[in-house]
Amino acid sequence: MTLVSDTHDAHGAVYRDRGGRQVVDHYGKPERVGKAVRNVVGAIEMGYGILTVRGEDRVEFVDNAVSNRVPDEDGQGVYALLLDPQGGIETDMYVYNAAERLLVFLPPERAEAVAEDWASKVFIQDVTIEDVSADLAVFGIHGPKSTEKVASVLGGPGAPEKPLSFVRGSMVDAGVTVIASDAPLGEEGYEVVCAADDAEAVLDTLINRGLNAAPFGYRTWDALATEAGTPLFEYELAGTVPNVLGLRNALDFEKGCYVGQEVVSRVENQGRPSRRLVGLDLDGLADATAAVDGDADPEGYDAVLPASGAAVFDGDEAVGEVTRAAVGPAAGDPIALALVQFDAALDGPTVRVGGEEVAATRVALPFPSVDGSARSARLPTYPDDR
């Protein structure tokens, strides 16, 4: 359940379920709001599940479980993965060292399972895991003016600069933690963490005080992240080996053993994975999407764009599938991300939509229409890119 329904309702929110948690889908006019985020700044309530890990052995315990090195310094964070023995991604997460505790942000549907799994693996270590999803609110601030926005309302220190570092300060009368994001939308960004009791006041401050920020929901988030080339858990990550997604920023190849490391290392040593994530301009759907008013009828695109799992062809050969599609806010064109065979030429790819094949063009990520204020740290990187 959202922690700030009154504020959302006042802005005309339409909700959807995300991993068992109610989040804002849109407030109406998601296309216009997407352009506002690209050009100025927007605010979104993040639908995270949140765990705390306490105890003397907390850093070592979590570090032994995940794919990246957990920082041992207060004020620092890392993006990491939890893998199964076959190397498939069970969840992604951000892990922050917050003095006497670690804060773990992860997809809401994974919080309970990870908490139970980790608790079952605590033996003689001094470690305590707790699900605090209902106790903390997290708001994202994204756009080329996001630093200006945060500076206009944050009392205390200046905004943090290093990605995934954070500072503590205040907004109105509330204590907050402000985290520099890793730019998942291809723009400068921050996340603001506060107590649930302060959530309404903090969100009102982020939207209305200082430099105004346009409220946006997950429909716009998904479209902006697609343009930025950022793979997301619910579309691309779940069950996929991280090398396939080029998620090198989530992997530390020098750290000690963790579940799934052997598979990740073997794929790395082979020089390339079996598939890769690519961008597609859906040229053949341009007229169909242009006929839809995405602000007046946000769900109208759902009947026109390819669904997740739609086949991608290279000539007569099926070489992969679409993971998600959207109309990109930057240019208003239909685009998609797809997982395809690593060596597929894709000289003239097509995508199956409604039983027909429509023309597409492979493009580099992020999509060329995006001239953002930052680049996503999760942009796929493959051996032939380096």
C-alpha angles and dihedrals in degrees: 000000000000115000095217107043094146092060092043092049091050088059094048098257123191111203137212137181118259114182092329094313125106111238134168113271094186143322095224123279095049092169093055090046091050089057089049090056091047092049106030126354141300138192128220134177106236116226098217130154107224130206130183120210116197136175137076093284097046098112095046092045096053093038089058091054104047138063098241134054113269111225117243093202124091113246097032133104142184139205111235145163136228110216136194121232090269091056095254117144112254092179143335121228148173114234118199127189103224102177107262094017144035117234115211119195114193141150108299094237091058100049099086095043094048092047091052093044094049093045090054090055096053109105119150095348121111096240133133123185123199134177106229098167091126094049101057134050124207124197126188121218112193137169141075090286095047094107090052089047094052092045090053094060108022117102117204122016127024121262114286116256109195112080112259093010119119146199133203123233142124141274117196101326095327128104111233140180115217117204125194105231128225089241101253090172094048091253137095108277149169139195120221117206123195141154114282090243090061096044099101093050094045094049091048088052093049093050103037113020126078109348107009117241124205112238112233138178140216095279088064092039091056093048093048092046090050091054090048092053093239115154112221130206100241094048110029113004108055109103094352124124105245094232088064089061094043090237096161093148088066095053132077107193092189101055127095128276123302131168110286095016093118092059093045091050093047092053090046091051091049087063099235141030125240094253140021138204114247138177122241129195103212095218094167092060098050095102093044094052092042088060091060121082098219093191098049093037109025092171092052093088090059090073093048107040123073115266123237107281096032110150121254117209132200102198106313094336123096104226105170148324141264114257096190140343134202144160103258114235093215097064105003092239128135112255138168144192117225138183108225139168108289095238098039109135095212092193091153108003125184131198125214111237121171093344094310132096116237127195121259138174125218113233136181120260130280093044112258092242090067115087094168132178089244141013122244112254087217095062106137112260121190135183093262090052094060 
